Structure formats: C-alpha cells, structure tokens
Amino acid sequence: MPAKRILSLWFPRMGAERCLRLERGTLLAPLVVLCDQNGAQVISSLSEEASAAGLRPGQPLRDAMAMCPALVTRPQIPQAEAAFLAGLRRWAGKFSPWVGELPPDGLVMDISGCAHLFGGEDGMMEQVRAEAQDLRLSLRAAIADTPGAAWALARYGGTRPASLRSGDAIDQEARATRSRAARRHPRSGALAALPPGSSPQIAPSGGSLQAIADLPVAALRLGEAEAAGLARLGLSRIGDLAGVPRAALARRFGREVGLRLDQALGIVPEPVSPVGADPVFATRLTLPEPIGLREDMEAAIDRLLPPLGARLEQAGRGARRLRLQAFRVDGGLAEVEIGLARPSADPARMRPLLLLKLDGIQAEFGIDGLRIEAHVTEPVQARQARGHLDAARDAAERLARGPGLDDLIARLGARIGSEAVTRLHPAESHIPEKTARRLMAAWSEPAAAWPPAPTPRPVTMWRPEPVQAPERPRLEGPFRWRRRAWIPAEARGPERISPEWWLDDPAWRSGVRDYWEVVTADGVRLWLFFAHGGALSPGWFCQGSFD
C-alpha cells in the first residue's frame, strides 16, 4: 500500500490580502488588520508593504502607528475570514477531493494518488503556487507523509531555532542533550540528511524526520510554554527532541509534546478531516442578448423559481431569505434580498416578494445574466396525510387565523424590513409593562393563549404620566391630566402591585402601586395608580386607556 502524502497550505497574509482584494488594487499604503487582545488593538495580519516597514503580527497599534504614520487599518471580521477560507477550500478541491481546513489561515489535503495528474508533486506544487499568485495571495506550501510534518515545513521551513542565550546555565548541558538526541531512537530512526537535490518544501517519502529535524520545536504545534520549557533544556530542535524517551517528556511536559512528535513522525495516525461542501440552492440563467425591461426580468424570474423550488423541496428545506443577482454587461452587479415569514419552497410565495424589489435593480447598459439563491434555508416539517374531518378542522383553523397572514408579513417585511414587523407574546411577570414581550413576526408563531390577569388590563399602555390630584390613596374628586380637568364618575379597585425587589428599576422607585379603573363623566376609561412613595414622593399617575 503506498504511503500517504499530505499537502499543507498556509496563507500567512490571508486577513490583509482579503481586505486588499476588496479594495480592488486602489490601496497602495501599508495595510494591517487589527484584533482585540486583552483590551488592546494588535496586528493580526499585515500586507507586504507593512512588513517592509518593519511591522510584525502581534504588535500593538500604537507602536505600529509610531513606526508607520501612513498605516491603513481594517478591523478583523472572523466570520468574513472564515467564509474566505471556505472559498479557498473549494478552490483547493481541484487538486484533491480530500481537503480540510486549518483555521484561521491554513488548508490540508490528502494528495495520495493525485500528484501524477499534475506532473508529479513538483508539478502540483508549481501549479498551486501559480494559481495562488494569480489570486494575489501569499502562500507557503509543503508536502510530507503526515499532516504534522507538512504543517511544520509549510510554516517553519527554512528557519533555524533561536540560539540559546549565554550565561543561562543551559549551555553546560546543551552538549550532553544534543549528544543524547543524536543517538538512534528505536521508534524514530536515524538522523540522516535529506537526499541531494530534494526540495526543502517536499519531504521524501519515509523521510519526515530528516525533513523536520532542524526545525524549531514550535513547529510541532506546541504552545509557547511547552516550546520555551524545551528550549531551556537545550531541546530547541525537533531532532534534539526525537531521541528523548517519551516517558521523560510526559513526566515533565505532559502528553501533548510526545503526541505531537509522534503525529509528525507518523507513529500516531492523524487523519485529514475534510469539510463537507455546503449545499447551494441556486439557479442561474445566462441570456443570449442583454435585457432591461421589467417584463423581461419577470419572465426570467418565472423560469428560475420552479427549478429552485424543486431543489428545495427535494432536500426537504424551505427558503427564508432569497438573493436576486443581476449581472450587467459592463461587469457590474446589482442585487436585492427578500425574506419570507415562513420557510417555503413554493415559487408562488417567492415571486411576488421578488417583484416588489425589482425596481431596486438598475439595468444600466443591459443585463445578460440572472441568479437566484436561497442563501438562508430551514428544514420544512414533513406533512402527514389527514382524513376528511381533520382536514376540515385544519381548514377552519387556517380560515380563522387568516390564510394570508404569512404572506402579509413577508410583503410588509420586503417593504419596511422584517425586523420592523413585530408581534406581542405573553411574558411571566406581575409588572404590567413586562407582561408582554415584542418578537419579530417572521421568526415567531402567534401566541396560543394569554394567561388571565387578576383584573382587566387596558388596551393601550404608555409610560406613567403624572396626574394632579390630592395625595390620598383614594380618588374622590376632580383631577387634571394632559392639561385637562377630568371628573371621575366611577372607580373600581384597588389592585396592589409591588415592585420586583431583586431589581432596581428606576420606573418603580416610587414604591407600591394601587391601580384603579376610573370611568370619567365623559365615558373615558382610564387606568390610574397611586404610588405610595419609596425613594420618590407619593402621587397619582395615568398609565393606560381601556378605549
């Protein structure tokens, strides 16, 4: 059985070069990408110009600005970088069907049996580098028998371990350590040199140890503490570490050091875990002649939606958000998005929402391609066949609820935004203004039932407004509210409500409230309460109306 061959790709400037691709070549100044680290902004990725200016990853922003005043900064967006890495994974799929991600900026591929398709490993390496250069991406790549060895060569190939400081008391034992490390280990083989003419980025089959022997121990994917501890003992190279018994390493540094070394040497298997391709629900139409009329775009949408709905239905999913992209002949792109109140694969429910957004697409010199993608989908519950009585009952329930409610929510969301269409749901609280919570209608179901209140609640509620009346717990005469005199004709109450003692709500610092339903001489039903006073003075307030 042929040995496995692993290709490791590292994009050392991926974060900065992703931002440079968005600038479309218009930015010439040094650029860095910043992330938050312990409350400070530090460099996570930088361009070649920034490196030439003496900047480095992990450097604080204030030091970088002092060294390079013309520095251009961009914030790190982990989600965008993860999506960019996923795109690179799809690109790498042309070289091998077995591609895995090494977040945040690396890929690993099992190329066993694939290299001959590209003229051997050297040919594959050259093509990978050439295509990465065409993508304007910096790349370091290496091939070895194991993922650990390929990872080490890609990131540390050509580097040497840092020399030990003199006077550290380690120099006296470094020779002995190196002499022990140079001995043959029964599990690792001899420390032979690489064959003449071999590439340092391509380790020969069966020669992983020889290829990585001179690399620093950090190339074993160890933490800073483990690497520093090994360096203090004079074990600064992987070759020095290979001859040390695993039991001694485990007693001093734990199992991680020995495990990483054995994985790099192939003693402990480390399979490549490919990431499955995400399903894409999209349809595309390429037009022989540019179009620009609304009628033509509607006809194109009518051709695109049925196959999209069929794909969604076959996968058991429904679209929640749709993106319509129009490709112009001048290379421009116009796109609009819509959201559905319920996941659906029915083209009849998607079409009217897309037509509402067609005015947002400018044809300019003409459109020669359209694409519709359901980029947000949800599983659709399987339907069960029902009998006639159950079907009639379900139809009556849909009629009572309103069959077009979901479509109405979707249409309103397409015009004013889905987040602006809300509904109220009951919440467990005895505080009147907290008995309901506001939810997005497109992402929630109507409330099945509302728990009964001790006393009737007003139809409309607002923040308590002051009422001018005698400071007595019972309302016995006229009062003024909103610059108008009111005469109470009837009053029912009181309903005493206490504030939540575990919360310091500024609106309830007036203490216990006695709520009254007051009917005025004009027939207006108001909801008033008397605050007995806590941190504030007592008094009357109006909080709602029953009309």
C-alpha positions, 0 to 999 in steps of 0.5 A: 500500500503506498504511503500517504502524502499530505499537502499543507497550505498556509496563507500567512497574509490571508486577513490583509490580502482579503481586505486588499482584494476588496479594495480592488488594487486602489490601496497602495499604503501599508495595510494591517488588520487589527484584533482585540487582545486583552483590551488592546488593538494588535496586528493580526495580519499585515500586507507586504508593504507593512512588513517592509516597514518593519511591522510584525503580527502581534504588535500593538497599534500604537507602536505600529502607528509610531513606526508607520504614520501612513498605516491603513487599518481594517478591523478583523471580521472572523466570520468574513475570514472564515467564509474566505477560507471556505472559498479557498477550500473549494478552490483547493478541491481541484487538486484533491477531493480530500481537503480540510481546513486549518483555521484561521489561515491554513488548508490540508489535503490528502494528495495520495494518488493525485500528484501524477495528474499534475506532473508529479508533486513538483508539478502540483506544487508549481501549479498551486503556487501559480494559481495562488499568485494569480489570486494575489495571495501569499502562500507557503506550501509543503508536502510530507507523509503526515499532516504534522510534518507538512504543517511544520515545513509549510510554516517553519521551513527554512528557519533555524531555532533561536540560539540559546542565550549565554550565561543561562546555565543551559549551555553546560548541558546543551552538549550532553542533550544534543549528544543524547538526541543524536543517538538512534531512537528505536521508534524514530530512526536515524538522523540522516540528511535529506537526499541531494537535490530534494526540495526543502518544501517536499519531504521524501517519502519515509523521510519526515524526520530528516525533513523536520529535524532542524526545525524549531520545536514550535513547529510541532504545534506546541504552545509557547510554554511547552516550546520555551520549557524545551528550549531551556533544556537545550531541546530547541530542535525537533531532532534534539527532541526525537531521541528523548524517551517519551516517558521523560517528556510526559513526566515533565511536559505532559502528553501533548509534546510526545503526541505531537512528535509522534503525529509528525513522525507518523507513529500516531495516525492523524487523519485529514478531516475534510469539510463537507461542501455546503449545499447551494440552492441556486439557479442561474440563467445566462441570456443570449442578448442583454435585457432591461425591461421589467417584463423581461426580468419577470419572465426570467424570474418565472423560469428560475423559481420552479427549478429552485423550488424543486431543489428545495423541496427535494432536500426537504428545506424551505427558503427564508431569505432569497438573493436576486443577482443581476449581472450587467454587461459592463461587469457590474452587479446589482442585487436585492434580498427578500425574506419570507415569514415562513420557510417555503419552497413554493415559487408562488410565495417567492415571486411576488416578494421578488417583484416588489424589489425589482425596481431596486435593480438598475439595468444600466447598459443591459443585463445578460445574466440572472441568479437566484439563491436561497442563501438562508434555508430551514428544514420544512416539517414533513406533512402527514396525510389527514382524513376528511374531518381533520382536514376540515378542522385544519381548514377552519383553523387556517380560515380563522387565523387568516390564510394570508397572514404569512404572506402579509408579513413577508410583503410588509417585511420586503417593504419596511424590513422584517425586523420592523414587523413585530408581534406581542407574546405573553411574558411571566411577570406581575409588572404590567409593562413586562407582561408582554414581550415584542418578537419579530413576526417572521421568526415567531408563531402567534401566541396560543393563549394569554394567561388571565390577569387578576383584573382587566388590563387596558388596551393601550399602555404608555409610560406613567404620566403624572396626574394632579390630584390630592395625595390620598390613596383614594380618588374622590374628586376632580383631577387634571391630566394632559392639561385637562380637568377630568371628573371621575364618575366611577372607580373600581379597585384597588389592585396592589402591585409591588415592585420586583425587589431583586431589581432596581428599576428606576420606573418603580422607585416610587414604591407600591402601586394601587391601580384603579379603573376610573370611568370619567363623566365623559365615558373615558376609561382610564387606568390610574395608580397611586404610588405610595412613595419609596425613594420618590414622593407619593402621587397619582399617575395615568398609565393606560386607556381601556378605549 
